[in-house]
Amino acid sequence: MRSTLAYTSARILLFIVAAGIFYLIGARGLTLLVLALLVSGIVSLVALSRARDRMSSSLTAGLTGARSRITELSERLDEGTTAEDAEDADDVSDPAAAVDTGDVESMDGAEPVSSADRAAPGQ
């Protein structure tokens, strides 16, 4: 984070210096902004090469750490899913735990009503 802040601050400083120089020369408005952006960009390519490399390596190290945390979380989720699947398979093999939802008996217990016979109210 520190190297990113240093590089960004240096880029902004280069832009301000370039804009100041072009302002003193007489450039104004959009011309001033375009010239300052172009010159500060070119100068930063050369002058800030080392700072850019430090920032890049810092960001890469941070992303590598984030990727390892994501991989660890994914593995833990997979382990949990596997354990749940194993529990579900045990429940299905136990006939006492199985629930039959295909037919529902009427309230008075006279005859079963299949789920296909049930209709929405008003139909």
C-alpha positions as CSV (number, residue, x, y, z in Angstrom):
1,M,0.0,0.0,0.0
2,R,2.8,2.3,0.8
3,S,4.5,1.9,-2.5
4,T,1.2,2.5,-4.3
5,L,0.7,5.7,-2.5
6,A,4.3,6.8,-3.2
7,Y,4.0,6.1,-6.9
8,T,0.6,7.8,-7.2
9,S,1.8,10.9,-5.3
10,A,4.9,11.1,-7.6
11,R,2.6,10.9,-10.7
12,I,0.4,13.7,-9.4
13,L,3.4,15.8,-8.5
14,L,4.8,15.3,-12.0
15,F,1.5,16.4,-13.6
16,I,1.3,19.5,-11.4
17,V,4.9,20.5,-12.3
18,A,4.3,19.9,-16.0
19,A,1.0,21.9,-15.8
20,G,2.8,24.7,-14.0
21,I,5.6,24.9,-16.6
22,F,3.1,24.9,-19.5
23,Y,1.0,27.6,-17.7
24,L,4.1,29.8,-17.4
25,I,4.8,29.2,-21.1
26,G,1.3,30.4,-22.0
27,A,-0.8,27.3,-22.5
28,R,-4.4,27.5,-21.2
29,G,-7.5,25.4,-21.0
30,L,-7.7,22.0,-22.7
31,T,-4.3,22.5,-24.4
32,L,-2.7,22.9,-21.0
33,L,-4.3,19.7,-19.7
34,V,-3.4,17.6,-22.7
35,L,0.2,18.8,-22.8
36,A,0.6,18.3,-19.1
37,L,-0.8,14.7,-19.3
38,L,1.4,13.8,-22.2
39,V,4.6,15.2,-20.8
40,S,4.0,13.9,-17.2
41,G,3.2,10.5,-18.6
42,I,6.3,10.2,-20.7
43,V,8.5,11.5,-17.9
44,S,7.0,9.1,-15.4
45,L,7.7,6.1,-17.7
46,V,11.4,6.9,-17.4
47,A,11.7,8.6,-14.0
48,L,9.4,6.4,-12.0
49,S,10.3,3.0,-13.3
50,R,11.7,1.7,-10.0
51,A,8.7,3.0,-8.0
52,R,6.4,1.3,-10.5
53,D,8.2,-2.0,-10.2
54,R,8.0,-1.8,-6.4
55,M,4.3,-1.0,-6.6
56,S,3.7,-3.9,-9.0
57,S,5.5,-6.5,-6.8
58,S,3.6,-5.2,-3.7
59,L,0.3,-5.6,-5.5
60,T,1.2,-9.0,-6.8
61,A,2.1,-10.2,-3.3
62,G,-1.2,-8.9,-2.0
63,L,-3.1,-10.7,-4.7
64,T,-1.3,-13.9,-4.1
65,G,-2.2,-13.8,-0.4
66,A,-5.9,-13.1,-1.4
67,R,-5.9,-16.0,-3.8
68,S,-4.6,-18.4,-1.1
69,R,-7.3,-17.3,1.3
70,I,-9.9,-17.8,-1.4
71,T,-8.5,-21.3,-2.2
72,E,-8.6,-22.2,1.5
73,L,-12.2,-21.0,1.8
74,S,-13.2,-23.0,-1.3
75,E,-11.6,-26.1,0.2
76,R,-13.5,-25.7,3.5
77,L,-16.8,-25.2,1.6
78,D,-16.1,-28.4,-0.4
79,E,-15.4,-30.3,2.8
80,G,-18.7,-29.1,4.3
81,T,-20.7,-30.0,1.2
82,T,-19.2,-33.5,1.1
83,A,-20.1,-34.0,4.8
84,E,-23.6,-32.8,4.2
85,D,-24.0,-35.1,1.1
86,A,-22.8,-38.0,3.2
87,E,-25.3,-37.2,5.9
88,D,-28.1,-36.9,3.3
89,A,-27.1,-40.3,1.9
90,D,-27.3,-41.9,5.4
91,D,-30.8,-40.3,5.9
92,V,-32.2,-41.7,2.7
93,S,-30.9,-45.2,3.5
94,D,-32.8,-45.1,6.8
95,P,-36.5,-45.9,6.1
96,A,-37.7,-44.3,9.3
97,A,-36.2,-41.0,8.3
98,A,-37.8,-41.0,4.8
99,V,-40.8,-38.8,4.3
100,D,-43.5,-39.7,1.7
101,T,-44.8,-36.5,0.1
102,G,-46.6,-38.1,-2.9
103,D,-50.0,-38.8,-1.3
104,V,-51.8,-36.9,1.4
105,E,-54.7,-38.3,3.3
106,S,-57.8,-36.2,3.6
107,M,-58.7,-34.6,7.0
108,D,-61.2,-37.3,7.9
109,G,-58.9,-40.1,6.9
110,A,-61.3,-41.5,4.3
111,E,-59.2,-41.8,1.1
112,P,-55.8,-40.5,0.0
113,V,-55.6,-37.6,-2.4
114,S,-52.7,-37.6,-4.7
115,S,-50.7,-34.4,-5.4
116,A,-51.9,-34.5,-9.0
117,D,-55.6,-34.4,-8.0
118,R,-55.1,-31.3,-5.9
119,A,-55.9,-28.1,-7.7
120,A,-55.6,-24.5,-6.8
121,P,-58.6,-22.8,-5.2
122,G,-61.1,-21.5,-7.8
123,Q,-60.0,-23.9,-10.6
